[in-house]
């Protein structure tokens, strides 16, 4: 109205109903079975500890640093959950992945999430926010909800694994067989940041066919399988660097007569026992092994993500190791638990009802023209009847408010015969279908 009033008298036109409750969603990192994983800590090997004493995963993945949920039609959202699955990673360059995702409902059925379901994630320590708009089933126009997921990962914090600290090998009885592998090499020159997982990678040797072994590879921190890299070795047995990412493959090795690909040949072995393996961003090679790998052998590689900082808490500089964001990986799943809202989800509070502007001084800022004068009743219950009276008790107007109008009802400042009302004080009386009532007052200056 242009009159300066204390803030406690302020009100917002075009309100929701007083019983309106907005829908909301919460985000959880889950595994393939839907079990919630712990994202409160991460796992890394402190080089000062001297050895990899445990390969037990902590189940952490903190690449997702922020989440925002925006309901489209709150009453259309139910108390269910939806899962965002990062299903396919494609290398754009050494430090960037293009990630494709899908959205599933609580039954595992696909939800329409718009025409674009891919985003580029650079591993440069900057935030990358991805908007996921999920549409109502069978409707490509009406948005059920939108969610913003913000990722951050810094390739500069990735540490090339040290074979002496971050590699472990056991046979099927759990006995240490590292000494039988000869010299273990991890090449810094073959490192691809956009393929690194910063996780514990478990490689179990299994029989594939007579004279052939293969691997079953699993990411222990995210509890997902590591996919085989189809294009790392082509049909001619040539190694391709373009397809190397967050996957695995045997690499061709002339010295041990290994063709590369999905299988390791044990019959007949080459003159030199060697395994050359691409595994999630790094090249791992064993040279001069004393025995061939066997079914049941388990190798575990710990990939490290950390940075060094100077701690002066006690007055003396000390180098400390700080764990950092672990990148997302193919197959990682984020579950959005939704709680529905709407105008009738909460409790009706008639004490919230207001009239704006108050007083009405010749005009209101939200009027659409000089001949469309109006006041608004706001924070109304979903359904009610509003009766307006003069100060002496004469009925001026009766307004019926319906649930599809939110919490706002317009009053055009005319009486029940269509004539403009006079300047003065007026009472309004609100009645709900259940019989609850509210009495208020407003003033009009024409």
C-alpha positions as a Python dict, from the first residue, in 0.01 Angstrom:
ca = {
    (1, 'X'): (0, 0, 0),
    (2, 'X'): (299, 230, 27),
    (3, 'X'): (254, 270, 402),
    (4, 'X'): (564, 183, 602),
    (5, 'X'): (478, -82, 863),
    (6, 'X'): (687, -304, 1092),
    (7, 'X'): (807, -628, 931),
    (8, 'X'): (581, -844, 1146),
    (9, 'X'): (287, -699, 949),
    (10, 'X'): (435, -792, 611),
    (11, 'X'): (258, -1052, 396),
    (12, 'X'): (307, -1202, 51),
    (13, 'X'): (25, -1204, -207),
    (14, 'X'): (-56, -1513, -412),
    (15, 'X'): (12, -1743, -120),
    (16, 'X'): (-28, -2115, -71),
    (17, 'X'): (-304, -2241, 153),
    (18, 'X'): (-227, -2225, 525),
    (19, 'X'): (-232, -2607, 527),
    (20, 'X'): (6, -2629, 231),
    (21, 'X'): (313, -2849, 277),
    (22, 'X'): (578, -2844, 6),
    (23, 'X'): (713, -3171, -127),
    (24, 'X'): (1079, -3240, -62),
    (25, 'X'): (1345, -3493, -146),
    (26, 'X'): (1657, -3626, 22),
    (27, 'X'): (1956, -3789, -145),
    (28, 'X'): (2136, -4112, -53),
    (29, 'X'): (2427, -4299, -210),
    (30, 'X'): (2317, -4662, -254),
    (31, 'X'): (2459, -4982, -399),
    (32, 'X'): (2307, -5214, -660),
    (33, 'X'): (2069, -5366, -404),
    (34, 'X'): (1950, -5028, -279),
    (35, 'X'): (2140, -5050, 50),
    (36, 'X'): (2262, -4713, 175),
    (37, 'X'): (2638, -4661, 169),
    (38, 'X'): (2834, -4452, 417),
    (39, 'X'): (2960, -4127, 266),
    (40, 'X'): (3097, -3978, 586),
    (41, 'X'): (3454, -4098, 545),
    (42, 'X'): (3694, -4205, 274),
    (43, 'X'): (3974, -4458, 242),
    (44, 'X'): (4337, -4400, 154),
    (45, 'X'): (4676, -4544, 245),
    (46, 'X'): (4903, -4307, 434),
    (47, 'X'): (5250, -4356, 280),
    (48, 'X'): (5397, -4324, 629),
    (49, 'X'): (5215, -4636, 749),
    (50, 'X'): (5467, -4861, 572),
    (51, 'X'): (5230, -5120, 422),
    (52, 'X'): (4881, -5190, 302),
    (53, 'X'): (4757, -5369, 611),
    (54, 'X'): (4392, -5392, 514),
    (55, 'X'): (4182, -5388, 201),
    (56, 'X'): (3851, -5364, 379),
    (57, 'X'): (3643, -5096, 208),
    (58, 'X'): (3490, -4804, 394),
    (59, 'X'): (3219, -4763, 128),
    (60, 'X'): (3264, -4393, 66),
    (61, 'X'): (3209, -4177, -238),
    (62, 'X'): (3201, -3805, -181),
    (63, 'X'): (3221, -3668, -535),
    (64, 'X'): (2864, -3542, -492),
    (65, 'X'): (2905, -3229, -282),
    (66, 'X'): (2560, -3064, -304),
    (67, 'X'): (2197, -3154, -374),
    (68, 'X'): (1891, -2938, -436),
    (69, 'X'): (1531, -3057, -483),
    (70, 'X'): (1258, -2853, -653),
    (71, 'X'): (905, -3001, -674),
    (72, 'X'): (703, -2933, -986),
    (73, 'X'): (350, -3017, -871),
    (74, 'X'): (381, -3102, -499),
    (75, 'X'): (52, -3290, -483),
    (76, 'X'): (166, -3513, -771),
    (77, 'X'): (464, -3639, -572),
    (78, 'X'): (414, -3943, -351),
    (79, 'X'): (620, -4092, -69),
    (80, 'X'): (842, -4304, -293),
    (81, 'X'): (1197, -4301, -422),
    (82, 'X'): (1370, -4252, -755),
    (83, 'X'): (1722, -4357, -849),
    (84, 'X'): (1967, -4164, -1065),
    (85, 'X'): (2208, -4416, -1217),
    (86, 'X'): (2532, -4296, -1379),
    (87, 'X'): (2545, -4576, -1632),
    (88, 'X'): (2800, -4491, -1903),
    (89, 'X'): (3128, -4298, -1896),
    (90, 'X'): (3300, -4179, -2213),
    (91, 'X'): (3639, -4012, -2207),
    (92, 'X'): (3638, -3665, -2358),
    (93, 'X'): (4007, -3615, -2280),
    (94, 'X'): (4258, -3713, -2010),
    (95, 'X'): (4079, -3503, -1746),
    (96, 'X'): (3713, -3505, -1852),
    (97, 'X'): (3440, -3768, -1870),
    (98, 'X'): (3108, -3746, -2049),
    (99, 'X'): (2858, -3919, -1824),
    (100, 'X'): (2523, -4057, -1931),
    (101, 'X'): (2256, -4124, -1672),
    (102, 'X'): (1908, -4264, -1639),
    (103, 'X'): (1634, -4224, -1378),
    (104, 'X'): (1432, -4516, -1241),
    (105, 'X'): (1123, -4519, -1021),
    (106, 'X'): (1089, -4737, -710),
    (107, 'X'): (996, -5037, -927),
    (108, 'X'): (1307, -4997, -1142),
    (109, 'X'): (1103, -4867, -1437),
    (110, 'X'): (1262, -4587, -1646),
    (111, 'X'): (1135, -4232, -1597),
    (112, 'X'): (1144, -3970, -1870),
    (113, 'X'): (1413, -3718, -1770),
    (114, 'X'): (1423, -3491, -2074),
    (115, 'X'): (1601, -3509, -2408),
    (116, 'X'): (1950, -3450, -2268),
    (117, 'X'): (2070, -3716, -2025),
    (118, 'X'): (2445, -3656, -2042),
    (119, 'X'): (2689, -3409, -1892),
    (120, 'X'): (3063, -3344, -1902),
    (121, 'X'): (3254, -3366, -1574),
    (122, 'X'): (3604, -3212, -1572),
    (123, 'X'): (3847, -3343, -1309),
    (124, 'X'): (3984, -2996, -1233),
    (125, 'X'): (3841, -2924, -888),
    (126, 'X'): (3554, -2703, -1008),
    (127, 'X'): (3187, -2756, -926),
    (128, 'X'): (2972, -2910, -1199),
    (129, 'X'): (2598, -2887, -1135),
    (130, 'X'): (2372, -3123, -1329),
    (131, 'X'): (2000, -3053, -1353),
    (132, 'X'): (1781, -3364, -1367),
    (133, 'X'): (1417, -3288, -1456),
    (134, 'X'): (1188, -3588, -1403),
    (135, 'X'): (852, -3576, -1578),
    (136, 'X'): (525, -3729, -1466),
    (137, 'X'): (462, -4079, -1606),
    (138, 'X'): (319, -4063, -1958),
    (139, 'X'): (366, -3685, -1974),
    (140, 'X'): (661, -3517, -2148),
    (141, 'X'): (553, -3166, -2047),
    (142, 'X'): (459, -3168, -1678),
    (143, 'X'): (764, -3184, -1451),
    (144, 'X'): (726, -3400, -1142),
    (145, 'X'): (1041, -3263, -980),
    (146, 'X'): (1380, -3122, -1067),
    (147, 'X'): (1699, -3205, -881),
    (148, 'X'): (2039, -3039, -899),
    (149, 'X'): (2339, -3263, -830),
    (150, 'X'): (2674, -3090, -788),
    (151, 'X'): (2994, -3288, -842),
    (152, 'X'): (3352, -3188, -770),
    (153, 'X'): (3665, -3394, -828),
    (154, 'X'): (4026, -3286, -865),
    (155, 'X'): (4265, -3501, -1068),
    (156, 'X'): (4559, -3318, -912),
    (157, 'X'): (4482, -3501, -586),
    (158, 'X'): (4518, -3846, -743),
    (159, 'X'): (4831, -4033, -633),
    (160, 'X'): (4983, -4304, -851),
    (161, 'X'): (4964, -4625, -643),
    (162, 'X'): (5290, -4751, -498),
    (163, 'X'): (5315, -5131, -562),
    (164, 'X'): (5491, -5182, -228),
    (165, 'X'): (5220, -4998, -33),
    (166, 'X'): (4900, -5024, -231),
    (167, 'X'): (4897, -5369, -389),
    (168, 'X'): (4805, -5701, -235),
    (169, 'X'): (4783, -6056, -377),
    (170, 'X'): (4644, -6369, -213),
    (171, 'X'): (4564, -6721, -325),
    (172, 'X'): (4232, -6895, -270),
    (173, 'X'): (4336, -6984, 87),
    (174, 'X'): (4407, -6621, 172),
    (175, 'X'): (4786, -6667, 173),
    (176, 'X'): (5012, -6384, 57),
    (177, 'X'): (5152, -6455, -292),
    (178, 'X'): (5300, -6112, -374),
    (179, 'X'): (5652, -6257, -386),
    (180, 'X'): (5551, -6493, -669),
    (181, 'X'): (5456, -6199, -893),
    (182, 'X'): (5814, -6083, -949),
    (183, 'X'): (5850, -5711, -1014),
    (184, 'X'): (5524, -5513, -999),
    (185, 'X'): (5520, -5200, -1214),
    (186, 'X'): (5265, -4918, -1228),
    (187, 'X'): (5347, -4677, -1508),
    (188, 'X'): (5307, -4305, -1445),
    (189, 'X'): (5329, -4243, -1820),
    (190, 'X'): (5012, -4445, -1885),
    (191, 'X'): (4804, -4274, -1615),
    (192, 'X'): (4458, -4146, -1722),
    (193, 'X'): (4294, -3924, -1461),
    (194, 'X'): (3948, -3958, -1616),
    (195, 'X'): (3965, -4335, -1553),
    (196, 'X'): (4092, -4328, -1195),
    (197, 'X'): (3847, -4439, -925),
    (198, 'X'): (4040, -4359, -604),
    (199, 'X'): (3894, -4678, -461),
    (200, 'X'): (3991, -5032, -369),
    (201, 'X'): (3979, -5246, -685),
    (202, 'X'): (3940, -5622, -632),
    (203, 'X'): (4047, -5855, -917),
    (204, 'X'): (3954, -6222, -882),
    (205, 'X'): (4102, -6472, -1129),
    (206, 'X'): (3849, -6724, -1260),
    (207, 'X'): (3854, -7004, -1516),
    (208, 'X'): (3702, -6901, -1850),
    (209, 'X'): (3790, -7202, -2070),
    (210, 'X'): (4064, -7463, -2087),
    (211, 'X'): (4391, -7273, -2100),
    (212, 'X'): (4228, -6937, -2036),
    (213, 'X'): (4165, -6722, -1733),
    (214, 'X'): (3968, -6402, -1695),
    (215, 'X'): (3898, -6152, -1420),
    (216, 'X'): (3595, -6052, -1219),
    (217, 'X'): (3666, -5695, -1115),
    (218, 'X'): (3481, -5504, -847),
    (219, 'X'): (3498, -5155, -699),
    (220, 'X'): (3485, -5219, -323),
    (221, 'X'): (3411, -4863, -216),
    (222, 'X'): (3108, -4815, -439),
    (223, 'X'): (3008, -5184, -445),
    (224, 'X'): (2976, -5194, -823),
    (225, 'X'): (3130, -5413, -1091),
    (226, 'X'): (3411, -5264, -1299),
    (227, 'X'): (3317, -5306, -1669),
    (228, 'X'): (3541, -5473, -1924),
    (229, 'X'): (3684, -5226, -2178),
    (230, 'X'): (3558, -5350, -2513),
    (231, 'X'): (3767, -5116, -2728),
    (232, 'X'): (4098, -5114, -2541),
    (233, 'X'): (4232, -5393, -2764),
    (234, 'X'): (4100, -5409, -3121),
    (235, 'X'): (4036, -5719, -3331),
    (236, 'X'): (4393, -5708, -3465),
    (237, 'X'): (4537, -5717, -3114),
    (238, 'X'): (4644, -5354, -3115),
    (239, 'X'): (4622, -5142, -2802),
    (240, 'X'): (4397, -4835, -2825),
    (241, 'X'): (4447, -4549, -2582),
    (242, 'X'): (4120, -4375, -2669),
    (243, 'X'): (3903, -4636, -2496),
    (244, 'X'): (4101, -4650, -2174),
    (245, 'X'): (3896, -4517, -1888),
    (246, 'X'): (3733, -4645, -1573),
    (247, 'X'): (3735, -5006, -1699),
    (248, 'X'): (3972, -5303, -1727),
    (249, 'X'): (4138, -5519, -1995),
    (250, 'X'): (4443, -5736, -2046),
    (251, 'X'): (4692, -5553, -2269),
    (252, 'X'): (4888, -5724, -2549),
    (253, 'X'): (5232, -5846, -2440),
    (254, 'X'): (5473, -5988, -2696),
    (255, 'X'): (5716, -6122, -2434),
    (256, 'X'): (5452, -6351, -2284),
    (257, 'X'): (5255, -6421, -2604),
    (258, 'X'): (4943, -6256, -2460),
    (259, 'X'): (4692, -6124, -2714),
    (260, 'X'): (4518, -5890, -2470),
    (261, 'X'): (4146, -5841, -2426),
    (262, 'X'): (3922, -6029, -2186),
    (263, 'X'): (4133, -6347, -2152),
    (264, 'X'): (4478, -6440, -2024),
    (265, 'X'): (4629, -6741, -2201),
    (266, 'X'): (4789, -7004, -1976),
    (267, 'X'): (4824, -7287, -2231),
    (268, 'X'): (5081, -7260, -2370),
    (269, 'X'): (5230, -6970, -2172),
    (270, 'X'): (5494, -6749, -2325),
    (271, 'X'): (5865, -6779, -2245),
    (272, 'X'): (5835, -6500, -1988),
    (273, 'X'): (5555, -6505, -1731),
    (274, 'X'): (5407, -6155, -1741),
    (275, 'X'): (5067, -5997, -1682),
    (276, 'X'): (5000, -5658, -1837),
    (277, 'X'): (4671, -5511, -1725),
    (278, 'X'): (4478, -5189, -1771),
    (279, 'X'): (4285, -5126, -1453),
    (280, 'X'): (4082, -4809, -1394),
    (281, 'X'): (4315, -4538, -1514),
    (282, 'X'): (4650, -4710, -1458),
    (283, 'X'): (4868, -4971, -1629),
    (284, 'X'): (4974, -5254, -1396),
    (285, 'X'): (5242, -5501, -1505),
    (286, 'X'): (5404, -5796, -1331),
    (287, 'X'): (5743, -5906, -1471),
    (288, 'X'): (5936, -6234, -1415),
    (289, 'X'): (5661, -6412, -1225),
    (290, 'X'): (5758, -6741, -1064),
    (291, 'X'): (5417, -6895, -1136),
    (292, 'X'): (5112, -6830, -1352),
    (293, 'X'): (4797, -6679, -1203),
    (294, 'X'): (4546, -6940, -1089),
    (295, 'X'): (4172, -6946, -1045),
    (296, 'X'): (4095, -6824, -695),
    (297, 'X'): (4385, -6578, -678),
    (298, 'X'): (4275, -6231, -568),
    (299, 'X'): (4466, -5913, -642),
    (300, 'X'): (4367, -5586, -478),
    (301, 'X'): (4485, -5244, -590),
    (302, 'X'): (4425, -4945, -366),
    (303, 'X'): (4393, -4624, -563),
    (304, 'X'): (4479, -4321, -355),
    (305, 'X'): (4326, -3972, -360),
    (306, 'X'): (4479, -3721, -120),
    (307, 'X'): (4668, -3396, -99),
    (308, 'X'): (4934, -3266, 138),
    (309, 'X'): (4880, -2965, 360),
    (310, 'X'): (5087, -2787, 622),
    (311, 'X'): (4947, -2808, 975),
    (312, 'X'): (5069, -2545, 1225),
    (313, 'X'): (4824, -2626, 1504),
    (314, 'X'): (5100, -2683, 1757),
    (315, 'X'): (5323, -2401, 1636),
    (316, 'X'): (5552, -2617, 1422),
    (317, 'X'): (5487, -2688, 1054),
    (318, 'X'): (5394, -3049, 989),
    (319, 'X'): (5294, -3211, 661),
    (320, 'X'): (4959, -3387, 686),
    (321, 'X'): (4767, -3592, 431),
    (322, 'X'): (4407, -3494, 361),
    (323, 'X'): (4165, -3722, 178),
    (324, 'X'): (3975, -3554, -107),
    (325, 'X'): (3673, -3606, -333),
    (326, 'X'): (3649, -3945, -494),
    (327, 'X'): (3510, -3933, -851),
    (328, 'X'): (3179, -4088, -955),
    (329, 'X'): (3208, -4419, -1139),
    (330, 'X'): (2998, -4616, -1389),
    (331, 'X'): (2710, -4785, -1212),
    (332, 'X'): (2704, -4551, -913),
    (333, 'X'): (2353, -4488, -788),
    (334, 'X'): (2196, -4195, -604),
    (335, 'X'): (1851, -4250, -453),
    (336, 'X'): (1613, -3956, -418),
    (337, 'X'): (1356, -4024, -145),
    (338, 'X'): (1051, -3802, -200),
    (339, 'X'): (781, -3688, 40),
    (340, 'X'): (469, -3553, -127),
    (341, 'X'): (308, -3221, -52),
    (342, 'X'): (0, -3022, -143),
    (343, 'X'): (-261, -2784, -5),
    (344, 'X'): (-420, -3038, 229),
    (345, 'X'): (-112, -3219, 366),
    (346, 'X'): (-71, -2992, 668),
    (347, 'X'): (-294, -2848, 939),
    (348, 'X'): (-528, -2559, 861),
    (349, 'X'): (-427, -2250, 1057),
    (350, 'X'): (-693, -1979, 1029),
    (351, 'X'): (-474, -1745, 1231),
    (352, 'X'): (-247, -1710, 926),
    (353, 'X'): (-518, -1542, 715),
    (354, 'X'): (-430, -1191, 604),
    (355, 'X'): (-576, -924, 373),
    (356, 'X'): (-339, -734, 140),
    (357, 'X'): (-291, -449, 97),
    (358, 'X'): (-407, -334, 438),
    (359, 'X'): (-524, -64, 425),
    (360, 'X'): (-622, -40, 60),
    (361, 'X'): (-526, 313, -54),
    (362, 'X'): (-679, 371, -399),
    (363, 'X'): (-469, 101, -566),
    (364, 'X'): (-262, -213, -514),
    (365, 'X'): (72, -292, -677),
    (366, 'X'): (-50, -628, -811),
    (367, 'X'): (-352, -482, -995),
    (368, 'X'): (-344, -540, -1370),
    (369, 'X'): (-506, -205, -1465),
    (370, 'X'): (-707, 93, -1334),
    (371, 'X'): (-1036, -84, -1395),
    (372, 'X'): (-929, -409, -1227),
    (373, 'X'): (-903, -305, -865),
    (374, 'X'): (-864, -582, -613),
    (375, 'X'): (-754, -688, -270),
    (376, 'X'): (-644, -1039, -182),
    (377, 'X'): (-722, -1276, 102),
    (378, 'X'): (-412, -1491, 150),
    (379, 'X'): (-314, -1803, 348),
    (380, 'X'): (-672, -1928, 329),
    (381, 'X'): (-756, -2295, 392),
    (382, 'X'): (-807, -2507, 77),
    (383, 'X'): (-1185, -2460, 89),
    (384, 'X'): (-1383, -2193, 271),
    (385, 'X'): (-1653, -1925, 245),
    (386, 'X'): (-1562, -1559, 299),
    (387, 'X'): (-1839, -1316, 403),
    (388, 'X'): (-1763, -944, 402),
    (389, 'X'): (-1966, -706, 620),
    (390, 'X'): (-1984, -334, 680),
    (391, 'X'): (-1886, -214, 1026),
    (392, 'X'): (-2256, -206, 1114),
    (393, 'X'): (-2306, -569, 1015),
    (394, 'X'): (-2463, -547, 667),
    (395, 'X'): (-2356, -824, 428),
    (396, 'X'): (-2152, -677, 142),
    (397, 'X'): (-2029, -981, -48),
    (398, 'X'): (-1990, -1360, -24),
    (399, 'X'): (-1685, -1528, -182),
    (400, 'X'): (-1643, -1902, -229),
    (401, 'X'): (-1284, -2026, -220),
    (402, 'X'): (-1195, -2359, -389),
    (403, 'X'): (-893, -2584, -335),
    (404, 'X'): (-754, -2529, -686),
    (405, 'X'): (-697, -2159, -609),
    (406, 'X'): (-418, -2221, -359),
    (407, 'X'): (-442, -1998, -53),
    (408, 'X'): (-541, -1678, -236),
    (409, 'X'): (-883, -1532, -317),
    (410, 'X'): (-929, -1204, -505),
    (411, 'X'): (-1183, -944, -395),
    (412, 'X'): (-1267, -683, -664),
    (413, 'X'): (-1393, -425, -411),
    (414, 'X'): (-1753, -453, -534),
    (415, 'X'): (-2063, -545, -341),
    (416, 'X'): (-2307, -823, -425),
    (417, 'X'): (-2484, -594, -677),
    (418, 'X'): (-2159, -514, -864),
    (419, 'X'): (-2121, -160, -729),
    (420, 'X'): (-1787, -27, -594),
    (421, 'X'): (-1781, -35, -216),
    (422, 'X'): (-1742, 288, -19),
    (423, 'X'): (-1439, 392, 181),
    (424, 'X'): (-1449, 264, 536),
    (425, 'X'): (-1380, -26, 772),
    (426, 'X'): (-1505, -376, 693),
    (427, 'X'): (-1522, -710, 870),
    (428, 'X'): (-1459, -1043, 700),
    (429, 'X'): (-1573, -1379, 837),
    (430, 'X'): (-1416, -1706, 710),
    (431, 'X'): (-1595, -2039, 755),
    (432, 'X'): (-1450, -2381, 665),
    (433, 'X'): (-1658, -2688, 567),
    (434, 'X'): (-1581, -2835, 911),
    (435, 'X'): (-1734, -2532, 1085),
    (436, 'X'): (-1420, -2352, 1201),
    (437, 'X'): (-1435, -1973, 1174),
    (438, 'X'): (-1208, -1671, 1168),
    (439, 'X'): (-1297, -1302, 1202),
    (440, 'X'): (-1082, -1015, 1074),
    (441, 'X'): (-1099, -654, 966),
    (442, 'X'): (-965, -436, 685),
    (443, 'X'): (-994, -76, 567),
    (444, 'X'): (-1057, 74, 220),
    (445, 'X'): (-977, 430, 105),
    (446, 'X'): (-1115, 478, -248),
}
